[in-house]
Every structure is written in C-alpha cells, then in structure tokens.
Amino acid sequence: MNLTLYGYDDHWIAVDCGMMIRQDLPNSPLQVPNLDTPKALGIVPKALFITHGHEDHIGAVAWLWPMWNCPIYATPLAAGLLRLKFAEHQLSSAAIHVIEPGEALESGPFTLRYLLLTHSIPESCALIMMAGGYRVLHTGDWKLDPEPIIGTPISAALFKALAPVDLVVGDSTNAPMPGHSGSEGDVARALTKTLAKCQGRVVVSCFASNLARVLAIGRAAQKCGRRISLMGRSMERMVSVARGLGYMDDLPPLVPNHDLGYLPPDEVVIIATGSQGEPRAALQRLAQGRHPFVDLQPGDNVIFSAKAIPGNERPIEQLKKRLAHLGVNLYDEFNHPELHATGHPAQDELIKLYQWVRPKHLIPVHGEARHQQAHQTIAKQLGISAPLAPVNGDLICFDSHGLRCESRYPQPPCIVSQNSVVPHPGLEVHDANKARRGSLYLALPVTATDTGWARIGRLMLDATGASPLDEDSFNDWLDDQLEEIAAETLADLRQALQPRMVQWLAEHMQHLPDVHLQIMAAEMPEVIPLENAVNR
C-alpha cells in the first residue's frame, strides 16, 4: 500500500498513501494502512508527498489524511485525482498543493526535489531527499521508456548529477525479469498493426490510468479509419482529468456510448475497463450481453492490452470463455504479448539507473520476497550494500554504520467498511480470551494452478506473545490443504481454509491466539539466471 515514513530529528514525513483490494475477503473490500504503530510511537507526519496518481499510492489518502491534517504535495495529475476523492468524502482540498516535476521544497530538516521518471501513468516522480548530510533517492514506480507517448523520456544527465547517493529505496516489482520492460511506443505500433487486420467491432481493454495506452489506442483507431468510445466510469474520469491538464489534446473525438449503435461495426473501437475480469466493469457487461448500447457479435474482436494481476487469473479465464462463446476473436498477453508493456523496471533498467546514481546502499521495496531477493542479487553484483529485505511494519535505521532493522511491528489489517476504517477481526474462534493469549499474523502467498492452489515462497509468520508453533509441520499441513481445496477465488479459498486452520491451530498450540490471516496472490516464479546482466 506504499505508505513510507521517513524521520530525522523527530521530524517525520510520509511518502504515498495507497490502498489494496482484499481479494481473499467477501466482496473484495479495500484495505488501507494501519496507523496504530505510528500513533503508538508518537509519529505524526508534517507533510505527505505523493509520487504519482495510481490507486496503490493515493487510494487511502482521503481515509487517513484527516488523522494528520498536514500539507499534501502532488504533481498536477495526482493532485486532480486527489481533489476528486476529497470532494467525494466532503473534505476541503485546501491542503493539496500542486508541485511541478523538478521543483524543490522543504519540510523541517528535509529538502526534497521531484524528479520526473517514466511509468504507466504520466508525471510519475522519484524523490531525492536530503537530511543531516544524507542523500536518499526514493524511486517510486518507474521504468526506462525511450518512447513514453505522453511526456518525455527520463533524463540520464539529471540522475547522473545526483551521484553518488547514500541510499536508494527502490522498486523491486520486475527485478527477476531479464532485459528491458518494453516501450509504450512499441506497444502503440503493435496496436496499429493489429487494428489494421481486424474486421468487425474492436474492444480494447486496458487499465484506466494508463493514459499513454488510451492515447495510443485512439491514434491507432484514427489511422485505421475507426471512431473511438470510452466505456467505464474510471476510464471516463481519468481521461477527463488528463484532458483538463492538456495530456490528451490529440485524442480523437469521442463517440458517446448511446450513439455506437448507429455506426457500422468496422468503424468502431471501444476502449473499455475490465481487463482483470472485474464483475461490474464494462467488458464483463459486454461479455454477458448486459450493456444497454452494444451487443458483441461473432467476428468482433477483444484485445486485452494488460497483464493479469496475480489472483485474477480465474475471473479473467471465465470472462474469456464468455467472450469465446459469443464467437469473438481474442488477443491477450499469451498469443500477442507485444500488445502490452509493464510499467516497472527489468534487470537492465535497474542496473543502468544504479550505474547513473551510484548508490552506496539499497532497500528493495515493492513486490514479494522473491522480487526483493532478486533485487538484492543485482545490488550485490554492483557492489551495493543491500542487507535487508523489509516487510510491512519494519522500523529501519540508516546512519554512518549502514542499514539495520531496529524493530518489527506487526500490522493487523484495516478494512474500509460502510465508509469507515475498521480493524479486520481475523479468524473467528469464539473465544473472548483469545487476544490475551497472543497474536499470530500469517501472510500466505499462493498462485492458481490448473487444479487448485499452491503456496509460493515462504509463509510470512509473526507471533506476538503466542505459544510456540512448529512452522515446518504447519507449512506441510497448509500445502496438503491447498492441494485438496477446490476454490475459484481467493475469497472461496479463505472460506474453505479458515475453519480447518482454526481446528489445526487449536490442536497444535497450547493456547489458541488471535489469528490474522491474509491470503495473497503471487506470480509463479520463472527460474531465470542473471547471466552477468551487469556486463550487458
């Protein structure tokens, strides 16, 4: 959820404040960061700095900022999106200050500058922070895209001028991926080539926030003699904010959904939400024949210009089956991988950035444990000290002696329920004394298999005041259960696993603690060596 707190001389600032969707809970509620730890430690940030406008970086601001009531600094697009959220929550947006990329500002002992990067949303920025003689680069989400469609490529000279930095807090999302992440320019050309071959109506589904992709689809449609229409509220909202900032000036004129029926199918491209199989999104309504203005016909085309987020594989497969049943031609990441590019850096990009800024130390963040470990391997080959792969709740000290984890604070989940943030109660065991018998925090990473589910990597387990647990036996038991349970979604898996887990823990622990379980979707790792990528 990307809430990071930085402190120096008792002055604290926050960077980003996002949310996540809990796929393992009924109705997929939103989860936001738990502020109990900073509150207990007396930490109240004096300012909040936003690196970019993705939901996992701004989605919790309207929920949590009222506890801080501090200034918020964001680039124009992220600020516009935040103002919409504040209006929905009936909050004044007076605290939101627009910062242009390249601008510098101060907060107590911190001096910060926004540095423009490329990502899958415009105006994504890194932050270079200076305090007490230390220089820390917080990368945010980024990639090296020579042709980003919207905005300018990253300035190598700007980042080389920062060298050497003391510490990078860096994006690990694609650290196991060799080579380069790919360019939006290449995707735009592939879309044009694919649209030129299509006959009948074309629907392209992508993330609403990927404005460069939306613009590329619009341009490709225009080249092929087609009109475009947006379908989905999040898509319409994002494009509206971007147009107000001048980012979509050359997007072709939009056809309202209710006029699509008057156009011949081979003159239409619909840009729709729903690439992740979301039940209420536009593409799902089209697949189920429930859209009021459009009926897909045999020979129409649906392009998935997005990669499946882990955990969404089965809903996406169900969606594709519905579309195939309608006789629609499908283009996706498997049969046409050129129609999408990730927004995060692969190995060659990480290496190039670190050769520019020459960091002495690295904290690998984002992704799962294996992504952080791959990032540490790259750092080691470059001679960068990266001793820690932190988890949520770690308090890390950085000083002249390097990096060390001072303490680790478990983070019980906080769920948005009925417009308020409430603690999620964990596994129900109907025992009034359970909290007094300690707490057990479990994060279970799983991936969908052809037959069921499988555990990926290590079970993340943190016990506070609980009686001892044989982790090896528990892991073996979990693996057996995952093989047995037939469940379509993470929520179904949790519902089936929960009573079994309570029973097993009751039988194998002296006292049954308060159990907090989070089942997380993970990608199946590919075994790919670095192959001396540093020398490439």
PyMOL commands that set and color helices and strands:
alter all, ss='L'
color gray80, all
select helices_A, chain A and resi 36-40+55-58+61-67+76-88+156-160+184-197+211-223+233-244+257-262+265-267+282-287+313-325+337-339+347-357+369-381+434-437+471-484+490-508+533-535
alter helices_A, ss='H'
color red, helices_A
select strands_A, chain A and resi 4-8+11-15+20-21+30-32+48-49+72-74+96-98+104-107+110-116+125-131+134-138+167-171+202-205+227-231+268-272+301-304+329-331+361-365+394-399+402-408+414-417+420-423+439-448+453-455+460-464+514-521
alter strands_A, ss='S'
color yellow, strands_A
deselect
rebuild
show_as cartoon
